[in-house]
Amino acid sequence: MAVLPPDMDAAGFSRLIEEFRGAIGADWVWTGEEDLGPYRDSFSPVWDTAEERRASAAVAPADVAQVQAIVRIAARHKVPLFPISTGKNFGYGGPSPNVTGSVVLDLKRLNRVLEVDDRRHFALVEPGVSYFDLYRHISERGLKVMIDCPDPGWGSPIGNALERGIGYTMPFYRDHFGASCGMEVVLPNGELMRTGMGALPGSATWQEYRYGFGPDPAGLFAQGNFGIVTKMGFRLLPMPDHYRTGLITVPRRRDFVKLVEHVNYLSDSGLCGEAVYGSPLQALMARPDFAALATRKGGPSDAEMDAAASAAGLPSWQVDLQFFGPEAATRAHWEHARDRILSDIPGAQAIEGDHFPLPATEEQLRNTTQPYRTGIRRYGALGVPSLGIWRIVRDDGHVGFFPILPRSGEAVFAMQRVLGDALREFPLPPYFNATTAPLYWHSFAFQMVFAPSVKRSDPEHNAMVHRAMKKAVAVAAEHGWGDYRAAPIYQDEVAATYSFNGHALRRFHEQLKDAIDPDGIIAPGRGGIWPRRFRK
Amino acid sequence: MISRRTLLQWSAALPVLVPAAAPARAKGWPAGLDAVLIDRRFGEVQMGAALAPRVHGFDGDVTDIWFRTIDPLWRRPGFVIGGITGPDALFVLERLAWDRGRRVVDRRELPGRGSDGRSATGWVIAPVHPSVRA
C-alpha cells in the first residue's frame, strides 16, 4: 500500500525523495514497503485498518547538519517529519507517526555518548544512544554513576525522556524528563538552538543548571512538536555504595491508607527508592468466589475483603522498599521505615530483605536470594538495562493507558471501583479490581495500569480493545484522572481531556505551533497539537 | 521441545535462502550460518553444533547474549545468524536487527512447543543494508 505525504502527488514525492537522497545519501532514504515495515507500530490495535498511521518514507541522517538539511527540504515541500530516536516506544505507538504520509526522521545514526562525568554526575548524549549504549559506555570505563532506565531498556534516554518515561531508582532520577538538563534542538526552520546554559557561549554548566536566563522552553519539546532534539543532558545518580531491601505487610484493606502516607513521607524525604506496592490477595484471584468479590460492581466492603484475607491467612497489602547509599545509611533508613510503620499500623509486619554492595553481581541482578516473594524487578531497580520483560508479552503486544492519580489509599480504592465498573462490559482481564495496587514510578504521583493485549489475527478483539481504551480515557477524565502518555491514535482523545477553561492549554499550544511551524513540518498532531494547516 | 530431525530439516532449507552466508558455507557448515542461537525452552544447545561454527544458548531472555555477543558482531559487516526461539525472543531480536541494517530473511514456525507452551520459530537474520553487507 503506497502512501504519499498530505497534499502531495507522486511526482512531487519523487522530487522530495531525490532531494533527501542528495542531502544524506541514497542508502539512508527508504520508501519501499519492506523497508518501511520497521516504522509501523507492531503493537497497533488498528493494524491494517484505515486508522493505522503509516509513513511514506524514512530517512536516517548521520549528523546534526544533515538533520537541518532534511528539515529545510521538508519545509520547502511542506512535508511533515516524524522524528524518532530508537523507535522503541511500544505500547504508545512505537515509531509510527501521527499523520499518515509523514516521513519518519530516524535519528539512530546520531549515536554518540558525548560525555559522562562521574565527578559532577551527568551525561550528554545524542538521540540514537540507547540505554544499553550508555550503560556499556559507563561500565566499560568503570565510571561511578548509575543510570535510571525503563524496562525494557532498549529505548534511548532522549526518546524516553521526551515521552516523559520513567525508571525505577531514586525519585529524582525516575522522572527522566525531570532529570534532564540542557538540550540542543533543530527548530522547524532548520535553525539550531540550545536551551539553558547551552545558550551561553563558553559555558561549562550546560548539564548542571538547566534554566539559564529567561523562560525555559525545554518542556515544549517533551510530548511536543516544536523541534527535533539532537543532544540532551541528564543528571546521573552517583553509584551508591550499597543497596538494601525490606518488605512491609499490613493486615487490613483500610491499612493501605496509612501505609501510603508513610511511604510518601519516606520517598519525599529522599530515604527510599521506588516503593513497589502489591496485594498478596492477588493470589486468590484464581478462585471464582474471591474473583467475584474483588470485581463486584460497586466494589466489595472493607469487612468482606478483610474476612477473605483473614480466612486465607494473608495480609491485605505489602510494599517492597529499596534503599540506596552508604551501608550504614541504608540500614538506618530501613530501620526507621520499619519502626515508623509498625508503630502506627497494628498487625503490620516487616521482613528484612537482602542487601549487598554495588555494583551487583549477576546472581543479585537475577533476584534469586530474596527471602520472600518480591515485586521488584532488580535489573531496572539497579539501573541495568534488560530485555527480559518481553517474556511476559503475550499475543501481539499491547496498548497502554496509565492514568495518574493522587498518592493516597482512598484514590486507589476509588480508581479500582470506578474503572473496574466502567470496563466490565469488555471481555478483558480485570485490570481494576479490589486487589489492584498502584505503580509508584513517577516521583510524586501514582499510576494504575490498563494494558490489554492486541491480536493481529483477531480484528474484532482489537476493535474491542480500541473501544475499551477510549472509554477508559473518557471515564478516568470524568474523575480527574488523566493519561500521562499515549499512542498517536489516542493523543487527540487524551489531549481533549485536559480542557480547563475552554481548552486554554490546547489553544496556547496551537498559537505557539502556528507561530513557529504553521505548515506542520515537525510531527503535526503530536501531543494533540495541530497547526492551522491541519486543524479541521 | 523440537526434535533433532526437525532442526536438521529446517537447516537443510537454508542455503538457498541465505546467499550472504557464503563464507560460512565455504568452510563446510551446511546451513551457511555464522552462528546459531538456541532458546533452551525449545531444544538443547548441543543440537546446534552441526549447523554453524558458533552455537549460543539462552533461556528465553536474549539480553545477555545480545548485549555481550551479538550486538558487537552486528556493528560490523557480515554475520548471518539463525535461531530456534520463541516468537517473543524473535520479536526482540528482529527489532534490534533492524537497527543494525539486518532483517529476518527466513522465518517459519516449527513443530513442537516450548516449556512455557509457546510455539518454536526457526529464523535467519542476515545483513541487508549496504553499510553492513559483507
Interface residues (C-beta under 8 A of the other chain):
Chain A: D27 E34 P38 S42 T86 K88 K108 F132 R136 P152 W154 P385 S386 L387 G388 W390 R391 V393
Chain B: G60 D61 V62 T63 W66 F67 D71 D88 A89 F91 V92 R95 L96 W98 D99 R103 H129 P130 S131
